[in-house]
């Protein structure tokens, strides 16, 4: 989900609207390049500059007051599905403006790509990547990966596989639902500046040894950096962490004990590089996934991490610790829910090594044949034992959408966010409320 300021939960891919992502990942476009959707929006926020990631004094932030917001967005996508592989790409652009502080206006853009290919009867290769160049003020209404997942009309088996319980029914669905999202870290906003560039890439090679046993090799890299812009004259620039890099590689296996139960082990090596530290982290985890009937699924994992610090300029992260977590979800005729808890020893973007806990959940409701739908989400991220910072942030949101016709949707949404943090001994906190009304249109009928 979205971790903001001293820890917001963050979007699947910044700048890509929920309607566009649901439409695209439903796989309804066919081959070739297509317009996925366009939308306009307007709203109000109690803070003109909600992304206070550089921990400025609360008085400085609150003195800005509230502001009205407006904007427009579009998305174009390309999909190709073949017998031996599938490829998809989605590009989105959003212009966001503010009524009082027009110098915070900005254009945001995001690109995500995914590919899955069968290299032989037993080998499958997948490659995903994503990137965003966006202003901090546009994060508040970006959907989380779980939020998109609960509203995509995938079948139960594919929904469970996306949450770590079971396997996908085919490579086409896997390519659409396992794209490399921009999943934000607790200290993401510490990158400073009004604009931030984030990017990720992930590769996975899987070998189906038997009908039940699969061995996989994976690599992941993510990074972020601040970008100066003219908007920075509103609030003083105070670079704390201008660039971060995180990378890992690993190997693991999964074994289907039965059609409903899977278990496995993963081992990975990660490197974290930022302004304050250079750390190598070794992680070993074991997991078990279980589908309960045709409505519920469960995944539980646990293990440990060990850190080797080669450079640390302030404080010291914890050396060894227990990690683990799990996910739980269900899908009925009208309701879909996915929730998860995760305790890790390092941030994927290279922001910090420590104790990082993430709790999130998303729910959606729509009665078959009804024009109305409801959705809600929650997320909290905390970073502790990093040596130079302690961050905590949570966000809750809810909304209602209505289909005006098969191609047009009206959405009203409310968001509340609260963040606190201590960075190099400096404490700051902030809370914000915001409402938005959006009108979206898609050329293809959206199945929801």
C-alpha positions in Angstrom: 0.0 0.0 0.0 1.3 3.5 0.5 3.8 4.6 3.1 4.0 8.4 3.2 6.2 11.1 4.7 7.9 9.5 7.6 6.3 6.4 6.3 3.4 6.4 3.9 2.3 3.3 2.1 2.8 3.6 -1.4 1.3 2.9 -4.8 1.5 0.2 -7.3 2.8 2.6 -9.9 2.6 6.3 -9.2 0.4 8.2 -11.7 -1.6 5.1 -12.9 -5.3 5.4 -11.8 -7.2 2.6 -10.2 -9.7 2.4 -13.1 -6.9 2.3 -15.7 -5.0 -0.4 -13.9 -8.1 -2.6 -13.3 -9.1 -2.2 -17.0 -5.5 -3.0 -18.2 -4.9 -6.0 -15.9 -8.3 -7.5 -16.8 -6.6 -8.3 -20.1 -9.5 -7.0 -22.2 -7.5 -4.8 -24.6 -6.5 -7.5 -27.2 -3.3 -7.1 -29.2 -1.6 -3.9 -30.1 -1.5 -0.4 -28.7 -4.7 1.0 -27.2 -6.0 3.9 -25.2 -6.8 2.4 -21.7 -8.6 5.4 -20.2 -8.8 9.1 -19.4 -10.1 10.9 -16.3 -10.5 14.3 -14.6 -10.6 15.0 -10.9 -11.1 17.7 -8.3 -10.9 17.8 -4.5 -9.6 19.4 -1.3 -6.8 18.6 1.1 -6.2 20.0 4.6 -2.5 20.4 3.8 -1.2 21.9 0.6 2.0 19.9 0.8 1.1 16.5 2.3 4.4 14.7 1.4 6.5 16.1 4.2 9.2 13.4 3.9 12.2 15.5 4.8 10.8 15.9 8.4 10.5 19.7 8.4 9.1 21.2 11.6 5.3 20.7 11.8 4.8 24.5 12.2 6.3 25.1 8.7 4.1 22.4 7.1 0.9 23.4 8.8 1.4 27.1 8.0 0.7 26.3 4.4 -2.9 25.5 5.1 -5.3 23.6 2.9 -5.8 23.8 -0.8 -8.1 22.8 -3.6 -6.8 20.3 -6.2 -7.6 19.4 -9.8 -6.1 17.5 -12.6 -6.4 15.1 -15.5 -4.8 11.8 -16.5 -4.6 9.3 -19.4 -3.2 5.8 -19.9 -2.1 3.9 -23.0 -1.3 0.2 -23.0 0.1 -2.5 -25.3 -0.4 -6.2 -24.9 0.7 -9.2 -27.0 -0.4 -12.8 -26.1 1.1 -15.8 -27.8 1.4 -19.5 -27.4 4.9 -19.3 -25.8 4.8 -16.0 -24.2 3.0 -12.8 -23.2 4.1 -9.1 -23.0 2.4 -6.0 -21.7 3.2 -2.4 -21.1 1.3 0.5 -19.6 2.2 4.2 -19.7 0.3 6.8 -17.7 0.5 10.6 -17.5 -1.2 12.9 -14.9 -1.2 16.6 -14.6 -2.0 17.8 -11.1 -2.7 21.4 -10.0 -3.4 23.3 -6.8 -5.5 26.4 -6.6 -3.6 28.4 -4.0 -0.1 27.1 -4.6 0.1 26.9 -8.4 3.9 26.5 -8.2 3.3 23.0 -6.9 1.6 22.0 -10.2 3.3 19.3 -12.1 3.2 16.5 -14.6 3.6 12.9 -13.4 4.4 9.9 -15.5 4.8 6.2 -14.9 5.7 3.1 -17.0 5.3 -0.5 -16.2 6.2 -3.5 -18.4 6.0 -7.3 -17.9 6.9 -10.3 -20.0 6.6 -14.1 -19.5 8.1 -16.6 -21.9 8.2 -20.4 -22.1 11.8 -21.4 -22.9 10.9 -25.1 -23.1 8.6 -27.7 -21.7 9.9 -27.1 -18.2 11.5 -23.6 -18.2 9.7 -20.2 -17.8 11.3 -16.8 -17.8 9.6 -13.7 -16.5 10.9 -10.1 -16.6 9.2 -7.1 -15.1 10.1 -3.5 -14.6 8.5 -0.2 -13.7 9.5 3.5 -13.2 7.9 6.8 -12.2 8.8 10.4 -12.4 6.4 12.2 -10.1 5.7 15.0 -7.7 5.3 14.0 -4.1 1.9 15.7 -3.9 0.3 13.1 -6.3 0.9 10.0 -4.1 -2.1 10.4 -1.9 -4.7 8.8 -4.3 -2.6 6.3 -6.1 -3.9 2.7 -5.7 -1.9 0.1 -3.9 -1.1 -3.3 -5.5 -3.6 -4.9 -3.1 -6.3 -2.3 -4.0 -5.9 -3.2 -7.7 -5.9 -6.9 -6.9 -9.2 -6.9 -5.1 -10.9 -5.2 -8.0 -9.4 -7.1 -11.0 -12.0 -9.8 -12.1 -9.4 -12.7 -11.9 -10.6 -16.1 -10.9 -10.1 -17.4 -7.3 -7.0 -19.5 -8.2 -5.2 -16.5 -9.8 -6.2 -14.2 -6.9 -4.7 -16.7 -4.4 -1.5 -17.1 -6.5 -1.0 -13.3 -6.6 -1.1 -13.4 -2.8 1.3 -16.3 -2.5 -1.0 -19.3 -2.2 -0.9 -21.6 -5.3 0.1 -21.1 -8.9 -1.3 -19.1 -11.8 -3.5 -20.8 -14.3 -1.4 -19.6 -17.3 1.5 -17.3 -18.3 -0.9 -14.6 -19.6 -2.5 -14.0 -16.2 0.9 -14.3 -14.5 2.3 -11.6 -16.7 -0.6 -9.2 -16.0 -0.8 -9.7 -12.2 2.9 -10.0 -11.4 4.2 -6.8 -12.9 7.0 -5.1 -10.9 5.1 -2.3 -9.0 6.6 0.7 -7.4 6.1 -0.5 -3.9 7.3 2.3 -1.7 9.4 2.1 1.4 9.0 3.8 4.8 11.7 6.3 4.1 10.9 6.9 0.5 10.0 10.5 1.0 13.4 11.2 2.6 14.7 11.4 -0.9 13.6 15.0 -0.8 12.9 17.5 -3.5 9.5 18.0 -5.1 10.1 15.4 -7.8 11.4 11.9 -7.2 12.4 9.3 -9.8 11.8 5.6 -8.7 12.5 2.5 -10.8 12.6 -1.3 -10.3 13.5 -4.4 -12.3 12.9 -8.0 -11.6 13.8 -11.3 -13.4 12.8 -14.8 -12.5 13.7 -18.1 -14.1 11.6 -21.1 -13.0 12.2 -24.8 -13.7 9.3 -27.2 -13.3 11.2 -30.3 -12.2 8.1 -32.4 -11.7 4.3 -31.8 -11.6 4.7 -30.8 -7.9 8.3 -29.4 -7.6 9.4 -26.1 -9.0 12.8 -24.5 -8.6 13.3 -20.8 -9.2 16.1 -18.3 -9.5 15.3 -14.6 -9.1 17.0 -11.2 -9.1 15.5 -7.8 -8.0 16.8 -4.2 -8.1 15.2 -1.0 -7.0 16.4 2.6 -6.7 15.2 6.2 -6.2 16.6 9.6 -6.5 15.5 13.2 -6.0 15.0 15.6 -8.9 15.2 19.3 -8.5 12.3 21.4 -9.9 11.0 25.0 -9.8 8.5 24.0 -7.1 11.1 23.7 -4.4 11.0 27.5 -3.7 7.9 27.0 -1.6 9.6 24.9 1.1 13.4 25.0 1.6 15.3 22.1 0.0 16.9 20.0 2.7 18.5 16.9 1.1 18.7 14.1 3.6 19.0 11.1 1.3 19.3 12.1 -2.3 19.8 8.5 -3.7 19.3 4.9 -2.6 19.9 1.5 -4.2 18.7 -1.9 -3.2 19.5 -5.2 -5.1 19.1 -8.9 -4.3 19.5 -12.3 -5.9 18.2 -15.6 -4.6 17.1 -19.2 -5.2 14.3 -21.2 -3.8 11.9 -24.1 -4.4 8.2 -24.8 -3.9 6.5 -28.1 -3.6 2.8 -28.9 -4.0 1.9 -31.2 -1.2 -1.6 -31.3 -2.6 -3.7 -29.3 -5.1 -4.6 -27.0 -2.1 -1.3 -26.8 -0.2 2.2 -25.6 -1.2 5.4 -25.2 0.8 8.9 -24.0 0.0 12.1 -22.4 1.0 13.9 -19.2 -0.3 17.4 -18.0 0.2 18.6 -14.5 -1.0 21.4 -12.1 -0.7 20.7 -8.3 -0.7 22.8 -5.2 -0.8 21.7 -1.9 0.6 23.5 1.3 -0.5 22.5 4.8 0.6 24.0 8.0 2.0 24.7 6.5 5.5 25.3 2.8 5.0 26.5 -0.1 2.8 25.2 -3.4 4.1 25.0 -7.0 2.8 22.0 -8.9 4.1 21.5 -12.7 3.9 17.9 -13.9 4.4 16.4 -17.4 4.6 12.7 -18.0 4.8 10.3 -21.0 4.6 6.6 -20.7 3.6 3.4 -22.6 3.4 0.4 -21.6 1.3 -3.1 -23.1 1.6 -6.3 -22.6 -0.3 -9.3 -23.3 1.9 -12.3 -24.4 -0.2 -13.1 -22.1 -3.1 -13.3 -18.8 -1.2 -10.3 -18.5 1.3 -6.6 -18.6 0.9 -3.7 -18.3 3.4 0.1 -17.9 3.3 2.5 -17.9 6.2 6.3 -17.5 6.1 9.1 -17.1 8.5 12.9 -17.1 8.8 15.9 -15.0 9.8 18.3 -12.4 8.5 22.0 -11.7 9.1 23.7 -8.3 8.2 27.3 -7.6 7.4 27.9 -3.8 7.6 30.8 -2.5 5.5 30.1 1.2 6.1 27.8 3.0 8.5 28.3 6.7 9.2 25.6 7.1 11.9 24.2 4.5 14.4 24.2 0.8 13.8 21.5 -1.5 12.5 20.5 -4.7 14.3 22.8 -7.6 13.3 20.5 -10.7 13.4 16.7 -10.9 13.7 13.7 -13.1 13.2 11.5 -12.2 10.2 8.1 -13.5 9.0 4.6 -12.7 8.1 1.6 -13.9 6.2 -1.4 -13.0 4.0 -5.1 -13.9 4.2 -7.8 -13.3 1.7 -11.2 -14.4 0.3 -13.5 -13.9 -2.6 -17.2 -14.4 -2.5 -20.0 -13.3 -5.0 -19.9 -9.7 -3.8 -16.8 -9.3 -1.6 -13.1 -9.5 -2.1 -10.5 -9.0 0.6 -6.7 -9.3 0.8 -4.7 -8.5 3.9 -1.1 -9.1 4.9 1.6 -8.5 7.6 5.3 -8.6 6.9 8.4 -8.2 9.1 11.6 -7.8 7.1 15.2 -6.9 7.8 15.9 -4.5 5.0 14.0 -2.1 2.7 13.8 -3.1 -0.9 14.7 0.4 -2.2 17.9 0.6 -0.1 16.5 3.2 2.3 17.5 1.4 5.5 18.5 -1.9 7.1 16.6 -2.5 10.4 13.3 -3.9 11.5 10.6 -3.0 9.0 7.0 -4.1 9.6 4.2 -3.6 7.0 0.5 -4.2 7.7 -2.0 -3.7 4.9 -5.4 -4.7 3.7 -7.9 -3.9 0.9 -11.6 -4.7 0.4 -14.0 -4.2 -2.4 -17.8 -4.9 -2.7 -20.0 -5.0 -5.8 -23.3 -6.8 -6.2 -23.5 -8.6 -9.6 -25.5 -6.4 -12.0 -25.3 -3.3 -9.7 -23.9 0.0 -10.9 -22.6 0.8 -7.4 -19.4 -0.4 -5.7 -17.6 0.2 -2.4 -13.9 -0.1 -1.6 -11.6 0.5 1.4 -8.0 0.1 2.3 -5.5 0.5 5.1 -1.8 0.4 5.4 0.9 1.0 8.1 4.7 0.8 7.8 7.2 1.2 10.6 11.0 1.3 10.5 12.9 0.6 13.7 16.5 -0.4 14.7 18.0 1.3 11.7 20.5 3.4 13.7 19.8 6.8 12.1 16.0 6.9 11.8 12.8 5.6 13.3 9.7 6.1 11.1 6.0 5.3 11.3 3.1 6.1 9.1 -0.4 4.8 8.3 -3.2 5.6 5.9 -6.8 4.7 5.7 -9.1 5.4 2.7 -12.6 4.5 1.5 -14.8 5.4 -1.4 -17.8 4.6 -3.6 -17.9 4.3 -7.3 -20.8 4.3 -9.7 -21.0 3.2 -13.4 -22.8 5.9 -15.3 -22.7 3.6 -18.4 -20.5 0.6 -19.4 -17.6 3.0 -20.2 -17.9 5.8 -17.6 -17.3 5.7 -13.9 -17.8 8.3 -11.2 -15.7 7.9 -8.0 -15.8 9.7 -4.6 -13.0 9.0 -2.2 -11.8 10.0 1.3 -8.2 9.6 2.6 -6.8 10.1 6.1 -3.0 9.8 6.7 -0.9 10.2 9.8 2.9 10.1 10.0 5.5 10.5 12.7 9.3 10.0 12.7 12.7 10.7 14.2 15.6 11.3 11.8 19.1 12.0 13.2 17.4 13.1 16.4 14.9 15.4 14.8 11.2 14.6 15.4 8.3 15.6 13.2 4.6 14.5 12.8 1.8 15.3 10.4 -1.8 14.3 9.8 -3.8 15.1 6.7 -7.4 14.6 5.4 -8.4 14.8 1.7 -11.4 14.2 -0.5 -11.6 13.8 -4.3 -14.3 13.3 -6.9 -13.1 11.7 -10.2 -14.8 11.0 -13.5 -13.2 8.3 -15.7 -13.8 6.9 -19.1 -12.5 3.8 -20.8 -13.1 2.9 -24.5 -13.5 -0.8 -23.6 -16.2 -2.1 -21.2 -14.7 -2.4 -17.7 -15.6 -5.7 -16.0 -15.9 -5.0 -12.3 
